[in-house]
Each structure stands twice: as C-alpha cells, then as structure tokens.
Amino acid sequence: MDRLYNGVTYVFDPLHHYWEKDSTQRAVGGMLIAVFSLALIAIELNREGLLPDRLAELTPTSHYMAINLAFTLVLVLEVVSLIFTLPCSISKSVGKQFEILALILLRSAFKGLADFPEPLTIIGYEKELLVILADGGGAVIIFALLGVYSLLRLRMEETRMAGPTLFRFVAAKKLVALIILAIFIGMGVKNCLLLASGHIPHAFFEKFYTVLIFSDIMLVLIAQRYLPEFRAVFRNSGFALATLLIRVALTAPPYSNVIIGIGSAFFACVLTLVYNTFYSNAAQPKRTKAPR
C-alpha cells in the first residue's frame, strides 16, 4: 500500500506545483484574454454573415455570450484549483466550492444578458433583470459569508496526526483528487465533442458537482479511518451535507437557487462556529492533576 501512496504523491505533487506556479497562472490569464477577444471577433463576423455555414451554426450572435464564455473558462480554472485543494482539508475544499458557487451565480447573471437586445435596454425585460439582480445579489452575500467562514476556519483544528500516518492520510486524498481530475477532463472532452458535432452539451458544472458529492463522501470515509472520533466525523459529514446543498442550488429554479446557496453557506458557517466553540481542543476543559 505504501508503494501506491508513494506513486500517487510522485504524480500529484508535480502537477500541483506546476499549476500553482506564477508562470502558469500568467499564461492561463493571457489565454483567457485571447479567448474572450477571439469570441467577440467571431460573434461579430457571424452577425455580418462572414463565417462558413458550419461554423456559423456553432457561433452565437449575441456579444454578451462572449462574457458567458469567459466566465465559463474562469469557472473551469477554479474547479481545477478546487481539485488540487482536496488533499488539504475537507473544510478548505468546501470553502473553495462556495467560491465556485458564487462565480456560477455571477456567470448566470451575465448569461441572462444574452436575452437582452443590443444596444442594451431593460424595457420589456424587467423579469430577466430581476433574475440577474437576484443572482448577483446572492453571489455577493455568499462572498460575504465566505469571509466569515474563512475567519472561523482559522481556529479549526483539522488533524493531530503526524509521521507515516499523516502521509498515508494525505496520499489517500491525493488519489481521490487524481481520480476526480481524470473524470473532470473526461467530462470536458465529452462536452467539447458533443458541441463540435452539433449536439447540445451536458450541464457540465451541475453534473460535475454531483461527482464532487460522492468524492466528499469518500473523503469523509477516508478521514474516519484515520480520525474516528465523533466530533471529526460529524464535522466532516456536515461539510458533505453543505456540498449537497450546493448541488441542489445549482439545479434549482431562479430565486430558489440563491436562497439555497445562501443557506448552504450559512450552514457551513454555523457548523464551523459550533465546532470551534464546543468541540475544539481549546474549548475542552483542562484536566487538572489530582494532588498527591
């Protein structure tokens, strides 16, 4: 088993290091700018009827869709970062998932612009505007709750393991992360093939969040093997429930998705606060030695 753990670490660590490098992040940022610019040009050419028929069928005619594409790519990059945070701690990966939920709500708000005419006007589109305001407002509230959650996480004790046991625990989570990364790439390639063949692609982020639910449960079970005490099991299971609520929020209709998303972030904050207040080592009563 140790050979497997060593192999997983040998694969995961270089990938993580490469992704987090400043040069990689700068290259990715440049790619986003290039894709956004090319999308605007392609949409304008399609509006003028200058694209081949096959390409014109795949290219939208609303310039606002270029914004949607840019935010979709930003979400893809955030999901990759999320996958690399899975071995760190369950609470940290949950926080990353709330970051992605906030971005998804912003993306949904910008996506709603596709229903508006050019030049932009709100006359006759009041209902669409309310949905945009709800998604944007929900994203801001989740962003604020994330700040609260981050402060609460500073006091949370993740683990007291050390040595070979800690190495095996982290390596097991790295194995899960590599499997999730492979699934993520496979789903992305499948969606690209569907789009290229003229078929409607799947709801990528919604389906991938379903995969994340099962990965979170697996991480809870792995944690229970190394941290079987009740407080750790309950905390990690509660975080898994928070990710389940995120999944429900992604598939809920307008307005309900915002309420459920805010509720899931609030739930994570309350869970962390309760754990820190009553179950952290600092909250446990000090044992005094009996006098001789």
C-alpha positions as a Markdown table, in Angstrom:
| # | Residue | x | y | z |
|---|---|---|---|---|
| 1 | Met | 0.0 | 0.0 | 0.0 |
| 2 | Asp | 2.9 | 2.4 | 0.8 |
| 3 | Arg | 4.1 | 1.9 | -2.8 |
| 4 | Leu | 0.7 | 3.1 | -4.1 |
| 5 | Tyr | 0.8 | 6.1 | -1.8 |
| 6 | Asn | 4.4 | 6.9 | -2.9 |
| 7 | Gly | 3.3 | 6.7 | -6.6 |
| 8 | Val | 0.3 | 8.9 | -6.1 |
| 9 | Thr | 2.4 | 11.5 | -4.3 |
| 10 | Tyr | 5.0 | 11.3 | -7.1 |
| 11 | Val | 2.3 | 12.1 | -9.7 |
| 12 | Phe | 0.2 | 14.6 | -7.8 |
| 13 | Asp | 2.8 | 16.9 | -6.3 |
| 14 | Pro | 4.5 | 17.9 | -9.6 |
| 15 | Leu | 1.1 | 18.6 | -11.2 |
| 16 | His | 0.0 | 20.7 | -8.2 |
| 17 | His | 3.3 | 22.6 | -8.3 |
| 18 | Tyr | 3.1 | 23.2 | -12.0 |
| 19 | Trp | -0.5 | 24.5 | -11.7 |
| 20 | Glu | 0.3 | 26.9 | -8.9 |
| 21 | Lys | 3.4 | 28.4 | -10.5 |
| 22 | Asp | 3.2 | 32.1 | -11.3 |
| 23 | Ser | 4.2 | 31.5 | -14.9 |
| 24 | Thr | 1.4 | 29.0 | -15.4 |
| 25 | Gln | -1.2 | 31.4 | -13.9 |
| 26 | Arg | 0.1 | 34.2 | -16.1 |
| 27 | Ala | -0.2 | 32.0 | -19.2 |
| 28 | Val | -3.7 | 31.0 | -18.2 |
| 29 | Gly | -4.7 | 34.7 | -17.7 |
| 30 | Gly | -3.3 | 35.5 | -21.2 |
| 31 | Met | -5.3 | 32.6 | -22.7 |
| 32 | Leu | -8.5 | 34.0 | -21.1 |
| 33 | Ile | -7.9 | 37.4 | -22.7 |
| 34 | Ala | -7.2 | 35.8 | -26.1 |
| 35 | Val | -10.3 | 33.6 | -26.0 |
| 36 | Phe | -12.5 | 36.5 | -25.0 |
| 37 | Ser | -11.2 | 38.7 | -27.8 |
| 38 | Leu | -11.5 | 35.9 | -30.4 |
| 39 | Ala | -15.0 | 35.2 | -29.2 |
| 40 | Leu | -16.0 | 38.8 | -29.7 |
| 41 | Ile | -14.5 | 38.8 | -33.2 |
| 42 | Ala | -16.2 | 35.6 | -34.2 |
| 43 | Ile | -19.6 | 36.8 | -33.0 |
| 44 | Glu | -19.2 | 40.0 | -34.9 |
| 45 | Leu | -18.2 | 38.1 | -38.1 |
| 46 | Asn | -21.2 | 35.8 | -37.6 |
| 47 | Arg | -23.6 | 38.8 | -37.3 |
| 48 | Glu | -22.2 | 40.1 | -40.6 |
| 49 | Gly | -22.6 | 36.7 | -42.3 |
| 50 | Leu | -18.9 | 36.2 | -42.9 |
| 51 | Leu | -18.5 | 32.8 | -41.2 |
| 52 | Pro | -18.8 | 29.5 | -43.0 |
| 53 | Asp | -22.2 | 27.9 | -42.5 |
| 54 | Arg | -20.9 | 25.1 | -40.3 |
| 55 | Leu | -19.0 | 27.5 | -38.0 |
| 56 | Ala | -21.9 | 29.9 | -38.1 |
| 57 | Glu | -24.2 | 27.3 | -36.6 |
| 58 | Leu | -21.9 | 26.9 | -33.6 |
| 59 | Thr | -21.3 | 30.6 | -33.1 |
| 60 | Pro | -23.8 | 32.8 | -31.2 |
| 61 | Thr | -24.9 | 36.2 | -32.4 |
| 62 | Ser | -25.1 | 38.0 | -29.1 |
| 63 | His | -21.9 | 39.7 | -28.0 |
| 64 | Tyr | -22.9 | 39.0 | -24.4 |
| 65 | Met | -22.2 | 35.3 | -24.9 |
| 66 | Ala | -18.5 | 36.2 | -25.1 |
| 67 | Ile | -18.8 | 37.2 | -21.4 |
| 68 | Asn | -20.5 | 33.9 | -20.6 |
| 69 | Leu | -17.7 | 32.1 | -22.3 |
| 70 | Ala | -15.1 | 34.0 | -20.4 |
| 71 | Phe | -16.8 | 33.2 | -17.1 |
| 72 | Thr | -17.2 | 29.6 | -18.0 |
| 73 | Leu | -13.4 | 29.3 | -18.6 |
| 74 | Val | -12.8 | 31.1 | -15.2 |
| 75 | Leu | -15.0 | 28.5 | -13.6 |
| 76 | Val | -13.1 | 25.7 | -15.3 |
| 77 | Leu | -9.8 | 27.1 | -13.8 |
| 78 | Glu | -11.4 | 27.4 | -10.4 |
| 79 | Val | -12.6 | 23.8 | -10.5 |
| 80 | Val | -9.1 | 22.7 | -11.3 |
| 81 | Ser | -7.8 | 24.6 | -8.3 |
| 82 | Leu | -10.6 | 23.0 | -6.2 |
| 83 | Ile | -9.4 | 19.5 | -7.2 |
| 84 | Phe | -5.9 | 20.4 | -6.1 |
| 85 | Thr | -7.2 | 21.6 | -2.7 |
| 86 | Leu | -9.0 | 18.3 | -2.0 |
| 87 | Pro | -6.0 | 16.7 | -0.2 |
| 88 | Cys | -5.5 | 19.8 | 2.0 |
| 89 | Ser | -8.6 | 19.5 | 4.2 |
| 90 | Ile | -12.3 | 19.0 | 3.8 |
| 91 | Ser | -13.1 | 22.4 | 5.2 |
| 92 | Lys | -10.8 | 24.1 | 2.8 |
| 93 | Ser | -12.3 | 22.3 | -0.2 |
| 94 | Val | -15.8 | 23.2 | 1.0 |
| 95 | Gly | -14.7 | 26.9 | 1.1 |
| 96 | Lys | -13.4 | 26.5 | -2.5 |
| 97 | Gln | -16.7 | 25.1 | -3.6 |
| 98 | Phe | -18.6 | 28.1 | -2.2 |
| 99 | Glu | -16.2 | 30.3 | -4.2 |
| 100 | Ile | -17.2 | 28.4 | -7.3 |
| 101 | Leu | -20.9 | 28.7 | -6.4 |
| 102 | Ala | -20.5 | 32.5 | -6.1 |
| 103 | Leu | -18.8 | 32.5 | -9.5 |
| 104 | Ile | -21.6 | 30.3 | -11.0 |
| 105 | Leu | -24.2 | 32.8 | -9.8 |
| 106 | Leu | -22.2 | 35.7 | -11.4 |
| 107 | Arg | -21.9 | 33.7 | -14.6 |
| 108 | Ser | -25.7 | 33.0 | -14.5 |
| 109 | Ala | -26.3 | 36.8 | -14.1 |
| 110 | Phe | -24.1 | 37.6 | -17.1 |
| 111 | Lys | -25.6 | 34.7 | -19.1 |
| 112 | Gly | -29.0 | 36.4 | -18.6 |
| 113 | Leu | -27.7 | 39.3 | -20.6 |
| 114 | Ala | -28.0 | 37.1 | -23.7 |
| 115 | Asp | -31.8 | 37.6 | -23.6 |
| 116 | Phe | -31.4 | 41.4 | -23.9 |
| 117 | Pro | -31.2 | 43.2 | -27.2 |
| 118 | Glu | -28.2 | 45.2 | -28.5 |
| 119 | Pro | -27.9 | 48.1 | -27.6 |
| 120 | Leu | -28.9 | 47.2 | -24.1 |
| 121 | Thr | -32.3 | 48.2 | -22.8 |
| 122 | Ile | -34.4 | 46.9 | -19.9 |
| 123 | Ile | -37.8 | 47.9 | -21.3 |
| 124 | Gly | -39.8 | 44.7 | -21.7 |
| 125 | Tyr | -37.1 | 42.7 | -19.9 |
| 126 | Glu | -38.0 | 43.6 | -16.3 |
| 127 | Lys | -38.4 | 39.9 | -15.2 |
| 128 | Glu | -35.0 | 39.0 | -16.7 |
| 129 | Leu | -33.4 | 42.0 | -14.9 |
| 130 | Leu | -34.9 | 40.8 | -11.5 |
| 131 | Val | -33.3 | 37.3 | -12.1 |
| 132 | Ile | -29.9 | 39.0 | -12.8 |
| 133 | Leu | -30.2 | 41.1 | -9.7 |
| 134 | Ala | -31.1 | 38.0 | -7.6 |
| 135 | Asp | -28.2 | 36.0 | -8.9 |
| 136 | Gly | -25.7 | 38.9 | -8.5 |
| 137 | Gly | -27.0 | 39.8 | -5.0 |
| 138 | Gly | -26.8 | 36.1 | -4.0 |
| 139 | Ala | -23.2 | 35.9 | -5.2 |
| 140 | Val | -22.3 | 39.0 | -3.1 |
| 141 | Ile | -24.0 | 37.5 | 0.1 |
| 142 | Ile | -22.2 | 34.2 | -0.4 |
| 143 | Phe | -18.9 | 36.1 | -0.9 |
| 144 | Ala | -19.5 | 37.9 | 2.4 |
| 145 | Leu | -20.3 | 34.6 | 4.2 |
| 146 | Leu | -17.1 | 33.2 | 2.7 |
| 147 | Gly | -15.3 | 35.9 | 4.6 |
| 148 | Val | -16.9 | 34.8 | 7.8 |
| 149 | Tyr | -16.2 | 31.2 | 7.0 |
| 150 | Ser | -12.6 | 31.9 | 6.4 |
| 151 | Leu | -12.2 | 33.6 | 9.7 |
| 152 | Leu | -13.9 | 30.7 | 11.5 |
| 153 | Arg | -11.6 | 28.2 | 9.7 |
| 154 | Leu | -8.5 | 29.9 | 11.2 |
| 155 | Arg | -9.5 | 28.5 | 14.6 |
| 156 | Met | -10.4 | 25.0 | 13.3 |
| 157 | Glu | -8.1 | 22.1 | 14.1 |
| 158 | Glu | -8.0 | 19.8 | 11.1 |
| 159 | Thr | -5.9 | 16.9 | 12.3 |
| 160 | Arg | -3.4 | 15.9 | 15.0 |
| 161 | Met | -1.7 | 13.2 | 13.0 |
| 162 | Ala | 2.0 | 13.2 | 12.2 |
| 163 | Gly | 4.6 | 11.0 | 10.6 |
| 164 | Pro | 3.7 | 8.0 | 8.4 |
| 165 | Thr | 0.0 | 8.1 | 9.4 |
| 166 | Leu | -0.3 | 11.7 | 8.2 |
| 167 | Phe | 1.5 | 10.8 | 4.9 |
| 168 | Arg | -0.9 | 7.9 | 4.2 |
| 169 | Phe | -3.9 | 10.1 | 5.1 |
| 170 | Val | -2.9 | 12.8 | 2.7 |
| 171 | Ala | -1.8 | 10.4 | 0.0 |
| 172 | Ala | -5.2 | 8.7 | 0.1 |
| 173 | Lys | -6.9 | 12.1 | -0.5 |
| 174 | Lys | -4.4 | 12.8 | -3.3 |
| 175 | Leu | -5.5 | 9.5 | -5.0 |
| 176 | Val | -9.2 | 10.7 | -4.8 |
| 177 | Ala | -8.1 | 14.1 | -6.3 |
| 178 | Leu | -6.3 | 12.4 | -9.2 |
| 179 | Ile | -9.4 | 10.3 | -10.0 |
| 180 | Ile | -11.6 | 13.4 | -9.8 |
| 181 | Leu | -9.2 | 15.3 | -12.1 |
| 182 | Ala | -9.4 | 12.4 | -14.7 |
| 183 | Ile | -13.2 | 12.5 | -14.5 |
| 184 | Phe | -13.2 | 16.2 | -14.9 |
| 185 | Ile | -11.1 | 16.1 | -18.0 |
| 186 | Gly | -13.1 | 13.2 | -19.5 |
| 187 | Met | -16.4 | 15.2 | -18.9 |
| 188 | Gly | -14.8 | 18.2 | -20.5 |
| 189 | Val | -13.6 | 16.3 | -23.6 |
| 190 | Lys | -17.1 | 14.7 | -24.0 |
| 191 | Asn | -18.8 | 18.1 | -23.8 |
| 192 | Cys | -16.4 | 19.5 | -26.4 |
| 193 | Leu | -17.1 | 16.6 | -28.8 |
| 194 | Leu | -20.9 | 17.0 | -28.4 |
| 195 | Leu | -20.6 | 20.7 | -29.1 |
| 196 | Ala | -18.4 | 20.1 | -32.2 |
| 197 | Ser | -20.8 | 17.5 | -33.5 |
| 198 | Gly | -23.7 | 19.9 | -33.3 |
| 199 | His | -25.4 | 18.3 | -30.2 |
| 200 | Ile | -26.4 | 20.1 | -27.0 |
| 201 | Pro | -23.7 | 19.7 | -24.4 |
| 202 | His | -24.5 | 18.5 | -20.9 |
| 203 | Ala | -24.9 | 20.9 | -18.0 |
| 204 | Phe | -21.2 | 20.5 | -17.1 |
| 205 | Phe | -20.8 | 22.2 | -13.7 |
| 206 | Glu | -24.1 | 20.7 | -12.4 |
| 207 | Lys | -23.1 | 17.2 | -13.3 |
| 208 | Phe | -19.5 | 17.6 | -12.0 |
| 209 | Tyr | -20.9 | 18.9 | -8.7 |
| 210 | Thr | -22.8 | 15.6 | -8.4 |
| 211 | Val | -19.4 | 13.8 | -8.8 |
| 212 | Leu | -18.0 | 16.1 | -6.1 |
| 213 | Ile | -20.7 | 14.9 | -3.7 |
| 214 | Phe | -19.5 | 11.3 | -4.0 |
| 215 | Ser | -15.9 | 12.4 | -3.7 |
| 216 | Asp | -16.7 | 14.4 | -0.5 |
| 217 | Ile | -18.4 | 11.3 | 1.0 |
| 218 | Met | -15.3 | 9.3 | 0.1 |
| 219 | Leu | -13.1 | 11.9 | 1.8 |
| 220 | Val | -15.3 | 11.6 | 4.9 |
| 221 | Leu | -14.9 | 7.8 | 5.0 |
| 222 | Ile | -11.1 | 8.2 | 4.5 |
| 223 | Ala | -11.0 | 10.7 | 7.3 |
| 224 | Gln | -13.0 | 8.4 | 9.6 |
| 225 | Arg | -10.4 | 5.7 | 9.1 |
| 226 | Tyr | -7.7 | 8.0 | 10.5 |
| 227 | Leu | -9.9 | 10.2 | 12.7 |
| 228 | Pro | -12.7 | 8.0 | 14.1 |
| 229 | Glu | -13.7 | 10.4 | 16.9 |
| 230 | Phe | -17.3 | 11.6 | 16.8 |
| 231 | Arg | -16.6 | 15.3 | 16.6 |
| 232 | Ala | -14.4 | 14.9 | 13.5 |
| 233 | Val | -16.9 | 12.5 | 11.8 |
| 234 | Phe | -19.8 | 14.9 | 12.5 |
| 235 | Arg | -17.9 | 17.9 | 11.2 |
| 236 | Asn | -16.8 | 16.2 | 8.0 |
| 237 | Ser | -20.3 | 14.8 | 7.4 |
| 238 | Gly | -21.8 | 18.2 | 7.9 |
| 239 | Phe | -19.4 | 19.7 | 5.3 |
| 240 | Ala | -20.5 | 16.9 | 2.9 |
| 241 | Leu | -24.1 | 18.0 | 3.5 |
| 242 | Ala | -23.2 | 21.6 | 2.7 |
| 243 | Thr | -21.8 | 20.4 | -0.7 |
| 244 | Leu | -25.0 | 18.5 | -1.3 |
| 245 | Leu | -27.0 | 21.8 | -0.7 |
| 246 | Ile | -24.7 | 23.5 | -3.3 |
| 247 | Arg | -25.6 | 20.8 | -5.8 |
| 248 | Val | -29.3 | 21.4 | -5.1 |
| 249 | Ala | -28.8 | 25.1 | -5.5 |
| 250 | Leu | -27.3 | 24.6 | -9.0 |
| 251 | Thr | -30.3 | 22.8 | -10.3 |
| 252 | Ala | -33.0 | 24.9 | -8.5 |
| 253 | Pro | -35.1 | 27.5 | -10.5 |
| 254 | Pro | -34.3 | 31.2 | -10.3 |
| 255 | Tyr | -34.6 | 32.8 | -6.8 |
| 256 | Ser | -34.7 | 29.4 | -5.1 |
| 257 | Asn | -31.1 | 28.7 | -6.2 |
| 258 | Val | -30.0 | 31.9 | -4.5 |
| 259 | Ile | -31.9 | 31.1 | -1.3 |
| 260 | Ile | -30.5 | 27.5 | -1.1 |
| 261 | Gly | -27.0 | 28.7 | -2.0 |
| 262 | Ile | -27.0 | 31.3 | 0.8 |
| 263 | Gly | -28.5 | 28.8 | 3.2 |
| 264 | Ser | -25.7 | 26.3 | 2.4 |
| 265 | Ala | -23.0 | 28.9 | 3.1 |
| 266 | Phe | -24.7 | 29.9 | 6.3 |
| 267 | Phe | -25.0 | 26.3 | 7.4 |
| 268 | Ala | -21.2 | 25.8 | 6.9 |
| 269 | Cys | -20.5 | 28.9 | 9.0 |
| 270 | Val | -22.8 | 27.8 | 11.8 |
| 271 | Leu | -21.3 | 24.3 | 11.7 |
| 272 | Thr | -17.8 | 25.7 | 12.0 |
| 273 | Leu | -18.7 | 28.1 | 14.7 |
| 274 | Val | -20.4 | 25.3 | 16.8 |
| 275 | Tyr | -17.4 | 23.1 | 16.3 |
| 276 | Asn | -14.9 | 25.8 | 17.3 |
| 277 | Thr | -17.0 | 26.8 | 20.4 |
| 278 | Phe | -17.7 | 23.4 | 21.9 |
| 279 | Tyr | -15.5 | 20.7 | 20.3 |
| 280 | Ser | -12.1 | 22.2 | 19.6 |
| 281 | Asn | -9.2 | 21.4 | 21.9 |
| 282 | Ala | -9.2 | 24.9 | 23.2 |
| 283 | Ala | -12.9 | 24.5 | 24.2 |
| 284 | Gln | -12.3 | 21.3 | 26.1 |
| 285 | Pro | -12.0 | 21.6 | 29.9 |
| 286 | Lys | -8.4 | 21.4 | 31.2 |
| 287 | Arg | -7.6 | 18.3 | 33.2 |
| 288 | Thr | -6.0 | 19.1 | 36.5 |
| 289 | Lys | -3.8 | 16.6 | 38.2 |
| 290 | Ala | -5.0 | 15.2 | 41.4 |
| 291 | Pro | -3.0 | 16.3 | 44.5 |
| 292 | Arg | -0.8 | 13.6 | 45.9 |
